[in-house]
Amino acid sequence: MINNISLILSILVCLTGIVRFRKLTMPFKLLVALQIIDLLLTTVINKLVVSIYHTNALISHIQALNSYIFYSLIYYFLFKNTYIKKFLLFSIIPITAFAFINAISIEPYNNTFPIYILMPTEILLVIYSLLLFRQMLLYPVQVNIVIQSVFWYNIAILFFSAIMFMNLGLMNYYSQHNLFKQFIVYFWYSAIIIFNLLLGIAILTDRKEEIAVNAQ
C-alpha cells in the first residue's frame, strides 16, 4: 500500500514538473529531468533488470551516481561562491570513476547494493545543503521563505540525505534484529513520500524572479 502511495506521488511530481517545465529555472528543470529518469528506472527498467539479475542492485548503482551528478549540477546553479561551484563540477569526475570501479570490482552491480557510493555522496549532499542554507542567511532575499523554491529543495535534500545516511548505517542492525521487513520498508517509503512532497512544493514555487535575485 505505502509503495503505491509513493509511486503515485512520484508520478504527480513528474507531471507537475512537465506542466510547469517552461516556467522553471534551470536548476529545477534539471530536478524535473532527474525525477522523470528515476521514475522510469524504478518502474519500467527495474522490471527488466530484475528479470535478468533477479535483483535490482544495478538500478541502485545507476540511481546513486545519477542522483549525485544531477544534484551537484543543481547546486552548481544555486551557489554564488566560485570555489564551491568549481568543487561541485570537479567532484563529479572522481565520484563517477569510483562508481564504475565499485560496480565492477568492489560491490558488483549484479548483486550488491552500492553502499560505498551512497555513504560519501549522501554526506557531501548534507554538506552542500548546509552551505546553501548559510548562503541564504548571508544573502537574504525579499521573498517569504515558505514560497522560495530553493528553501524547499534544500530542505528535501538535507532531510533525505541525512535519513539515507542513517538508514545505511543501521542496515546491519536491522538485519541482526529481524527488523528489516517489519520496519525498513515503511521507514524507507515514508521518507521517499516526504522527500517527493518537498520536491513537489519546490517545483510548484519555483520562480525566475527569485533565482534572479539570488544570483545577484
C-alpha positions in Angstrom: 0.0 0.0 0.0 2.6 2.5 1.0 4.7 1.8 -2.0 1.7 2.5 -4.2 1.3 5.9 -2.5 5.0 6.6 -3.1 4.6 5.7 -6.8 1.5 7.8 -7.3 3.2 10.8 -5.6 6.3 10.4 -7.8 4.1 10.4 -10.9 2.3 13.5 -9.7 5.6 15.3 -9.1 6.8 14.4 -12.6 3.5 15.6 -14.2 3.7 18.8 -12.2 7.2 19.4 -13.5 6.3 18.6 -17.0 3.3 21.0 -16.9 5.5 23.8 -15.4 8.7 23.0 -17.3 8.9 26.1 -19.5 8.3 28.3 -16.5 11.0 26.7 -14.4 14.6 27.9 -13.9 17.5 25.7 -15.0 18.2 24.0 -11.6 14.5 23.0 -11.3 14.4 21.8 -14.9 17.3 19.5 -14.0 15.3 18.4 -10.9 12.3 17.5 -13.1 14.5 15.6 -15.5 16.0 13.6 -12.6 12.6 12.8 -11.2 11.4 11.5 -14.6 14.6 9.4 -15.0 14.2 8.0 -11.5 10.5 7.1 -12.2 11.5 5.3 -15.4 14.3 3.5 -13.6 12.1 2.3 -10.7 9.2 1.2 -12.9 9.9 0.2 -16.5 13.7 -0.6 -16.4 13.6 -2.1 -12.9 11.3 -4.9 -14.1 13.8 -5.7 -16.9 16.8 -5.7 -14.6 15.1 -7.9 -12.0 14.1 -10.4 -14.7 17.8 -10.7 -15.8 19.7 -10.5 -12.5 16.9 -11.4 -10.0 17.8 -8.3 -8.1 17.6 -4.5 -8.7 21.1 -3.8 -7.5 22.0 -2.4 -10.9 19.2 0.1 -10.6 20.6 1.2 -7.2 24.1 1.7 -8.7 22.7 3.8 -11.6 20.5 5.9 -9.3 23.3 6.5 -6.8 25.6 8.0 -9.5 22.8 9.7 -11.5 21.4 11.4 -8.4 24.8 12.8 -7.3 25.5 14.2 -10.8 22.1 15.9 -11.1 22.1 17.2 -7.5 25.6 18.6 -7.9 24.6 20.4 -11.1 21.5 21.8 -9.4 23.7 23.1 -6.6 26.1 24.5 -9.1 23.4 26.8 -10.4 22.2 27.7 -6.9 25.6 28.6 -5.3 27.3 32.0 -5.6 30.8 31.1 -4.4 33.1 30.3 -7.3 35.2 27.8 -5.4 32.2 25.8 -4.3 30.9 25.8 -7.9 34.2 24.5 -9.2 34.4 21.9 -6.5 30.9 20.7 -7.4 31.8 20.2 -11.0 35.2 18.6 -10.2 33.7 16.2 -7.7 31.6 14.6 -10.4 34.7 13.2 -12.0 36.2 11.1 -9.1 32.7 10.1 -7.9 31.9 8.8 -11.4 35.2 7.0 -11.8 34.9 5.3 -8.4 31.3 4.4 -9.1 32.3 2.4 -12.2 35.2 0.8 -10.3 33.0 0.0 -7.4 30.3 -1.5 -9.6 32.7 -3.8 -11.4 35.1 -5.0 -8.7 34.1 -3.9 -5.2 30.3 -4.0 -5.0 29.3 -5.9 -8.1 26.4 -4.3 -9.9 24.5 -7.6 -10.4 24.1 -8.5 -6.7 25.4 -5.8 -4.3 23.9 -2.6 -3.1 26.3 0.4 -3.7 26.9 1.5 -0.1 30.4 2.7 -0.8 29.0 5.2 -3.2 25.9 6.2 -1.3 27.7 6.9 2.0 30.1 9.5 0.8 27.7 11.1 -1.6 25.0 11.5 1.0 27.5 13.1 3.3 28.5 15.5 0.5 24.9 16.4 -0.2 24.2 17.2 3.5 27.3 19.5 3.4 26.0 21.2 0.3 22.6 21.8 1.8 24.1 23.3 4.9 26.4 25.5 2.9 23.4 26.7 0.8 21.4 27.5 4.0 24.4 29.5 5.1 24.4 31.4 1.8 20.6 32.1 2.2 21.3 33.6 5.6 24.2 35.7 4.3 22.3 36.9 1.2 18.6 37.1 2.2 16.0 37.9 -0.4 12.9 39.9 -0.1 10.7 36.9 -0.6 8.9 34.9 2.1 10.9 31.8 2.8 7.9 29.5 2.5 7.5 30.4 -1.1 11.1 30.1 -2.0 11.7 27.0 -4.2 15.4 26.9 -3.1 14.3 26.6 0.5 12.0 23.6 -0.1 14.6 21.9 -2.4 17.3 22.3 0.2 15.1 21.1 3.0 14.3 18.0 0.9 18.0 17.2 0.2 19.0 17.7 3.8 16.2 15.6 5.1 16.6 12.7 2.6 20.4 12.6 2.6 20.5 12.6 6.4 17.8 9.9 6.6 19.6 7.8 3.9 22.9 8.0 5.7 21.4 7.0 9.0 19.5 4.2 7.3 22.6 2.8 5.6 24.5 2.9 8.9 21.7 0.9 10.7 21.2 -1.6 7.9 23.2 -4.4 9.7 21.4 -3.6 12.9 18.0 -4.1 11.2 19.2 -7.4 9.8 20.6 -8.8 13.0 17.4 -7.9 14.9 15.0 -9.1 12.2 13.6 -5.6 11.8 14.3 -5.3 8.1 11.0 -6.5 6.7 9.0 -5.1 9.7 10.4 -1.6 9.8 12.7 -0.7 7.0 10.1 -0.9 4.2 7.7 1.6 5.9 10.6 3.8 7.1 12.1 3.9 3.6 8.8 4.6 1.7 7.7 7.2 4.3 11.0 9.0 3.8 10.5 8.9 0.0 7.0 10.2 0.3 8.1 13.2 2.4 11.0 13.8 0.1 8.8 13.8 -3.0 6.3 16.1 -1.3 9.1 18.6 -0.5 10.4 18.4 -4.1 6.9 18.9 -5.4 6.5 22.1 -3.4 9.9 23.3 -4.7 8.8 22.7 -8.3 5.4 24.5 -7.7 7.0 27.5 -6.0 9.9 28.0 -8.5 10.0 31.5 -10.0 12.6 33.0 -12.3 12.4 36.3 -10.4 13.5 34.5 -7.2 16.6 32.9 -8.8 17.5 36.2 -10.5 17.5 37.9 -7.1 19.5 35.0 -5.5 22.1 35.2 -8.3 22.9 38.9 -7.7 
